[in-house]
Amino acid sequence: MIRVLHVLGGLDRGGAETMVMNLYRAVDRSKIQFDFIIHTEKHQAYYDEIIALGGKIFSFPAFRGVNAFSLRKIWMDFFRGHPEYKILHSHVRSYASLYLPIAQKAGLKTIIHSHSTSNGKGLGSVVKRIMQYPLRWQADYFFGCSMESGLWLFGKKIINSQKFHIIQNAINTDNYKPDSEIRKEYREKLGLGNKKTFIHVGRFHPAKNHPFLLKVFFEVHKKDSNTILLIAGDGELRPEIEKQIAALNLQNDVVLLGSRSDVPNLLRAADVFVFPSVWEGLPVTVVEAQAAGLHCFVSSNVTKEVHVSELVNYLPIDNGVDCWVDSISIVSTDKKNVVDQIKKAGFDICYTANELTHFYQELVNA
């Protein structure tokens, strides 16, 4: 068995974490086992499941700049004490330039995986950009969830080389098949009645553009009061979102569901998916929404690689909310089965897990 060491910030239901967990559930664990280095002591969403699947979790201090020397020693000591690892697969880019050379010196093959197309704004983004630039020379292999995410982090030379691979943010489409009984159960549980139900799935982060989402829904709700918005996700910006909901007097019309493990059933209960992100890598939740048969209204800033069916409609976010309001107000709530298109586009988790298994095996056996 090959034990692969994945590096993540934490184990909550973020995009990268969910993508890794989808792969972890699908791989043949008699051949490949995932273990994790995380940068938090918190007992987060996927912790117990990882232990149940046979994975190990190691908690390291978060990188703060001033602790670079002590972190370097922690990484060196770790590899001395764990010679069983031959592959390090990092989903953290901010300070990966510190530990990738240490891993390579310890004899590991290294992979850096890009899940985004932006560092955000402000001084912190500048620091991150400087720190992550050396990665294109340090890692042995480079993964991206899309061409755009790879180009953004690694540059043209890398993405045109044999060292770059796209790893689709794949899903188990069986989990999202329409189910009328589950839909009825969840709509009753959530008190949706016969309301036209919009849904958004995403953590409370500037990238997800929740203020814009709420402005869109405010106008939609003015036109049709028999509407409701579900938001699944959590994060540091939640208090600000709650204040905006109160200011718009939408307390009874916007439901904050928190971090959820039942997203497939929430999608079954909903009618329309709304996703006005400022930036993304390749958001798996848009693929999930298509698998559930929902019409999806997605920011034109989101990679076109997520457009795997006719259910996706791209709209700009820099021209105000009017086009969003007009479009999602009149869309049909009829659901379509586009699973075959999703699989044909390469988003089937079994295919992706097998491809990754073969890649890991070739690395170890080379």
C-alpha positions as CSV (number, residue, x, y, z in Angstrom):
1,M,0.0,0.0,0.0
2,I,1.2,3.5,-0.8
3,R,0.5,6.2,1.8
4,V,0.2,9.6,0.3
5,L,0.7,12.7,2.5
6,H,-1.8,15.4,1.7
7,V,-1.2,18.9,3.0
8,L,-4.3,21.1,3.7
9,G,-5.1,24.1,5.8
10,G,-7.9,22.3,7.6
11,L,-10.6,19.6,7.2
12,D,-13.7,21.7,6.9
13,R,-16.1,21.6,3.9
14,G,-14.1,23.9,1.6
15,G,-13.6,23.3,-2.1
16,A,-10.1,21.7,-1.9
17,E,-11.0,19.6,1.2
18,T,-14.2,18.4,-0.4
19,M,-12.4,17.5,-3.6
20,V,-9.8,15.5,-1.7
21,M,-12.4,13.7,0.3
22,N,-14.4,12.7,-2.8
23,L,-11.2,11.2,-4.2
24,Y,-10.4,9.5,-0.8
25,R,-13.8,7.8,-0.7
26,A,-13.4,6.6,-4.3
27,V,-9.8,5.3,-4.3
28,D,-9.0,1.6,-3.7
29,R,-7.7,2.0,-0.2
30,S,-6.0,-1.5,-0.4
31,K,-3.7,0.2,-2.8
32,I,-3.7,3.9,-1.8
33,Q,-4.1,5.4,1.6
34,F,-4.4,9.2,2.3
35,D,-2.9,10.8,5.4
36,F,-3.0,14.5,6.2
37,I,-1.0,17.3,7.5
38,I,-3.3,20.2,8.6
39,H,-2.6,23.5,10.1
40,T,-5.2,23.7,12.9
41,E,-6.0,21.9,16.1
42,K,-9.7,22.2,15.5
43,H,-11.8,19.0,15.2
44,Q,-13.3,19.8,11.9
45,A,-16.0,18.3,9.6
46,Y,-14.0,15.6,7.9
47,Y,-11.8,14.6,10.8
48,D,-13.8,11.5,12.1
49,E,-14.5,10.2,8.6
50,I,-10.8,10.3,7.8
51,I,-10.0,8.3,10.9
52,A,-12.8,5.8,10.0
53,L,-11.3,5.3,6.5
54,G,-7.9,4.5,8.0
55,G,-6.2,7.8,7.5
56,K,-3.8,9.6,9.9
57,I,-4.0,13.3,10.7
58,F,-1.0,15.4,11.9
59,S,-1.6,18.9,13.1
60,F,1.2,21.5,12.5
61,P,1.2,25.2,13.6
62,A,-0.2,27.7,11.0
63,F,2.5,29.6,9.2
64,R,2.8,33.1,10.6
65,G,6.1,34.3,9.0
66,V,7.9,34.7,12.3
67,N,7.7,31.0,13.0
68,A,9.4,30.0,9.7
69,F,12.5,28.6,11.4
70,S,10.5,26.5,13.9
71,L,8.2,25.2,11.2
72,R,11.2,24.2,9.1
73,K,12.5,22.1,12.0
74,I,9.0,20.6,12.5
75,W,8.9,19.5,8.9
76,M,12.5,18.1,9.0
77,D,11.8,16.2,12.2
78,F,8.5,14.8,10.7
79,F,10.2,13.3,7.7
80,R,13.0,11.8,9.8
81,G,10.4,10.1,11.9
82,H,8.1,9.0,9.0
83,P,10.2,7.4,6.3
84,E,7.1,5.5,5.0
85,Y,6.0,8.5,2.9
86,K,7.2,8.6,-0.7
87,I,4.7,11.2,-2.0
88,L,3.7,14.6,-0.7
89,H,0.6,16.2,-2.4
90,S,0.2,19.8,-1.3
91,H,-3.0,21.8,-1.6
92,V,-1.5,24.7,0.4
93,R,0.5,27.1,-1.7
94,S,1.1,30.1,0.7
95,Y,4.2,28.6,2.3
96,A,4.7,25.4,0.4
97,S,8.0,26.9,-0.9
98,L,9.3,26.3,2.7
99,Y,8.5,22.6,3.0
100,L,8.7,21.3,-0.6
101,P,12.5,21.4,-0.7
102,I,12.6,19.6,2.7
103,A,10.3,16.9,1.4
104,Q,12.4,16.4,-1.7
105,K,15.6,16.2,0.4
106,A,13.9,13.5,2.4
107,G,13.4,11.5,-0.8
108,L,9.7,12.3,-1.5
109,K,8.2,13.1,-4.8
110,T,6.3,16.4,-4.5
111,I,3.1,17.6,-6.1
112,I,1.7,21.1,-5.8
113,H,-2.1,21.5,-6.6
114,S,-3.7,24.7,-7.6
115,H,-7.4,25.2,-6.7
116,S,-7.8,28.9,-7.3
117,T,-7.2,31.8,-9.7
118,S,-6.6,34.6,-7.2
119,N,-5.0,35.5,-3.8
120,G,-7.7,38.1,-3.1
121,K,-6.8,41.7,-2.5
122,G,-4.6,43.8,-0.2
123,L,-1.1,43.4,1.3
124,G,-1.7,39.7,2.2
125,S,-2.3,38.8,-1.5
126,V,1.0,40.5,-2.5
127,V,2.9,38.5,0.2
128,K,1.3,35.3,-1.0
129,R,2.1,36.0,-4.6
130,I,5.8,36.5,-3.7
131,M,5.9,33.4,-1.6
132,Q,4.2,31.1,-4.1
133,Y,6.2,32.2,-7.2
134,P,9.2,29.8,-6.5
135,L,6.8,26.8,-6.5
136,R,7.1,26.5,-10.3
137,W,10.7,25.5,-9.9
138,Q,10.4,23.5,-6.7
139,A,7.8,20.9,-7.2
140,D,8.3,17.7,-9.2
141,Y,4.7,17.7,-10.6
142,F,2.0,20.3,-10.9
143,F,-1.8,19.7,-10.7
144,G,-4.6,22.1,-11.4
145,C,-8.4,21.8,-11.1
146,S,-8.5,23.7,-14.4
147,M,-6.2,25.2,-17.1
148,E,-6.9,28.6,-15.7
149,S,-5.9,27.7,-12.1
150,G,-2.7,26.1,-13.4
151,L,-1.8,29.0,-15.6
152,W,-2.4,31.4,-12.7
153,L,-0.1,29.7,-10.3
154,F,2.5,28.0,-12.5
155,G,2.7,30.0,-15.7
156,K,2.7,29.0,-19.4
157,K,5.9,27.0,-19.4
158,I,4.7,24.6,-16.7
159,I,1.2,24.0,-18.0
160,N,2.6,23.2,-21.5
161,S,5.0,20.7,-20.0
162,Q,4.6,17.0,-19.2
163,K,4.8,17.8,-15.5
164,F,1.3,19.5,-15.5
165,H,-1.9,17.5,-15.1
166,I,-5.5,18.6,-14.7
167,I,-7.3,16.7,-11.9
168,Q,-11.0,17.2,-12.4
169,N,-13.1,18.2,-9.3
170,A,-15.1,15.1,-9.9
171,I,-18.2,13.8,-8.1
172,N,-20.2,10.6,-7.5
173,T,-23.1,11.5,-9.7
174,D,-25.3,8.7,-8.1
175,N,-25.5,10.9,-5.0
176,Y,-27.3,13.6,-6.8
177,K,-30.0,11.8,-8.8
178,P,-33.4,13.4,-8.5
179,D,-35.5,11.7,-5.8
180,S,-39.1,13.0,-5.3
181,E,-39.4,11.5,-1.8
182,I,-36.2,13.1,-0.5
183,R,-37.3,16.4,-2.2
184,K,-40.6,16.3,-0.4
185,E,-39.1,15.4,2.9
186,Y,-36.5,18.2,2.8
187,R,-38.9,20.8,1.5
188,E,-41.2,20.0,4.4
189,K,-38.3,20.0,6.9
190,L,-37.1,23.4,5.6
191,G,-40.6,24.9,5.5
192,L,-40.4,25.7,1.8
193,G,-44.0,25.1,0.9
194,N,-44.6,25.9,-2.8
195,K,-42.0,28.7,-2.8
196,K,-39.6,29.0,-5.7
197,T,-36.3,28.0,-4.0
198,F,-32.9,29.4,-4.9
199,I,-29.8,27.9,-3.4
200,H,-26.2,28.9,-3.0
201,V,-23.4,26.6,-1.7
202,G,-20.2,28.3,-0.6
203,R,-18.2,29.4,2.4
204,F,-18.5,33.0,3.6
205,H,-15.5,34.3,1.9
206,P,-15.0,37.4,-0.3
207,A,-14.5,35.2,-3.4
208,K,-18.1,33.9,-3.1
209,N,-19.6,37.4,-3.4
210,H,-22.5,37.0,-0.9
211,P,-23.3,40.7,-0.8
212,F,-24.1,40.6,-4.5
213,L,-26.1,37.4,-4.1
214,L,-28.3,39.1,-1.5
215,K,-28.8,42.2,-3.6
216,V,-29.9,39.9,-6.5
217,F,-32.3,38.0,-4.3
218,F,-33.7,41.2,-2.7
219,E,-34.8,42.4,-6.2
220,V,-36.1,38.9,-7.2
221,H,-38.1,38.8,-4.0
222,K,-39.6,42.2,-4.6
223,K,-40.9,40.9,-7.9
224,D,-42.1,37.6,-6.5
225,S,-42.7,37.3,-2.8
226,N,-43.2,33.5,-3.1
227,T,-39.5,33.0,-3.3
228,I,-36.8,31.9,-0.8
229,L,-33.0,31.7,-0.7
230,L,-31.0,28.9,0.9
231,I,-27.3,29.4,1.7
232,A,-25.3,26.4,2.7
233,G,-21.8,27.2,4.1
234,D,-20.1,29.0,6.9
235,G,-17.1,31.2,7.6
236,E,-15.7,34.4,9.2
237,L,-17.9,36.7,7.2
238,R,-21.2,35.3,8.4
239,P,-21.9,38.1,10.9
240,E,-21.6,40.6,8.1
241,I,-23.9,38.6,5.9
242,E,-26.4,38.4,8.8
243,K,-26.3,42.2,9.1
244,Q,-27.0,42.6,5.4
245,I,-29.9,40.2,5.6
246,A,-31.4,42.2,8.4
247,A,-30.8,45.5,6.7
248,L,-32.7,44.2,3.6
249,N,-35.5,42.8,5.9
250,L,-35.0,39.3,4.5
251,Q,-34.8,37.4,7.8
252,N,-37.8,35.3,6.9
253,D,-36.8,34.8,3.3
254,V,-33.1,33.9,3.5
255,V,-32.1,30.7,5.4
256,L,-28.5,30.3,6.5
257,L,-28.0,26.6,6.7
258,G,-24.4,26.5,8.0
259,S,-21.8,23.9,7.0
260,R,-23.7,20.8,5.8
261,S,-23.0,17.2,5.0
262,D,-26.3,16.8,3.1
263,V,-25.7,19.1,0.2
264,P,-27.1,16.5,-2.4
265,N,-30.4,16.5,-0.6
266,L,-30.5,20.3,-0.3
267,L,-29.9,20.5,-4.0
268,R,-32.8,18.1,-4.6
269,A,-35.0,20.4,-2.5
270,A,-34.1,23.5,-4.4
271,D,-35.2,24.8,-7.8
272,V,-32.4,27.1,-9.1
273,F,-28.7,27.4,-8.3
274,V,-27.0,30.9,-8.0
275,F,-23.2,31.3,-7.9
276,P,-21.9,34.9,-8.5
277,S,-18.3,34.4,-7.5
278,V,-15.6,37.0,-8.0
279,W,-13.0,34.3,-8.6
280,E,-12.7,30.5,-8.5
281,G,-10.5,27.6,-9.5
282,L,-13.1,25.1,-10.6
283,P,-16.1,25.1,-8.2
284,V,-17.2,21.5,-7.7
285,T,-20.5,22.7,-6.3
286,V,-21.5,23.9,-9.8
287,V,-20.9,20.4,-11.1
288,E,-23.0,19.0,-8.2
289,A,-25.9,21.4,-9.0
290,Q,-25.9,20.2,-12.6
291,A,-25.9,16.6,-11.5
292,A,-29.0,17.5,-9.5
293,G,-30.6,18.8,-12.6
294,L,-30.7,22.5,-11.5
295,H,-30.5,25.5,-13.8
296,C,-27.3,27.3,-12.7
297,F,-26.6,31.0,-12.9
298,V,-22.9,31.5,-12.6
299,S,-20.5,34.4,-12.7
300,S,-18.7,34.9,-16.0
301,N,-15.5,35.0,-13.9
302,V,-15.9,31.3,-13.2
303,T,-13.9,29.0,-15.6
304,K,-15.8,27.8,-18.6
305,E,-14.5,24.2,-17.9
306,V,-17.4,23.9,-15.4
307,H,-19.9,24.5,-18.3
308,V,-20.5,20.8,-18.9
309,S,-24.2,21.0,-19.8
310,E,-26.9,23.4,-21.1
311,L,-28.0,24.0,-17.5
312,V,-25.2,26.6,-16.9
313,N,-25.9,30.2,-17.7
314,Y,-23.0,32.7,-17.3
315,L,-23.7,36.3,-16.3
316,P,-21.4,39.3,-15.6
317,I,-21.1,40.7,-12.0
318,D,-19.6,44.1,-12.9
319,N,-22.8,45.5,-14.6
320,G,-25.1,45.5,-11.6
321,V,-27.8,43.0,-10.6
322,D,-30.4,43.7,-13.3
323,C,-29.4,41.0,-15.8
324,W,-29.2,38.4,-12.9
325,V,-32.7,39.4,-11.6
326,D,-34.2,39.3,-15.1
327,S,-32.7,35.9,-15.9
328,I,-33.3,34.0,-12.7
329,S,-36.8,35.4,-12.2
330,I,-38.1,33.7,-15.4
331,V,-36.1,30.5,-15.5
332,S,-37.9,27.2,-15.5
333,T,-37.7,25.1,-12.4
334,D,-38.0,21.9,-14.4
335,K,-35.0,19.6,-13.8
336,K,-33.0,17.9,-16.5
337,N,-30.9,14.8,-16.3
338,V,-27.4,15.7,-17.6
339,V,-25.4,13.0,-15.8
340,D,-24.1,11.5,-19.1
341,Q,-22.7,14.9,-20.1
342,I,-21.0,15.3,-16.7
343,K,-19.4,11.9,-17.1
344,K,-18.4,12.6,-20.7
345,A,-16.7,15.8,-19.5
346,G,-14.5,13.8,-17.1
347,F,-16.2,14.6,-13.8
348,D,-16.9,11.0,-12.8
349,I,-15.2,10.3,-9.5
350,C,-14.4,6.7,-10.3
351,Y,-12.5,7.6,-13.4
352,T,-10.5,10.4,-11.7
353,A,-9.7,8.2,-8.7
354,N,-8.3,5.4,-11.0
355,E,-6.2,7.9,-12.9
356,L,-4.8,9.3,-9.7
357,T,-4.1,5.9,-8.3
358,H,-2.1,5.0,-11.5
359,F,-0.2,8.3,-11.2
360,Y,0.8,7.7,-7.6
361,Q,1.9,4.1,-8.4
362,E,4.0,5.2,-11.3
363,L,5.7,7.8,-9.1
364,V,6.7,5.2,-6.5
365,N,7.7,2.6,-9.0
366,A,9.8,4.9,-11.2
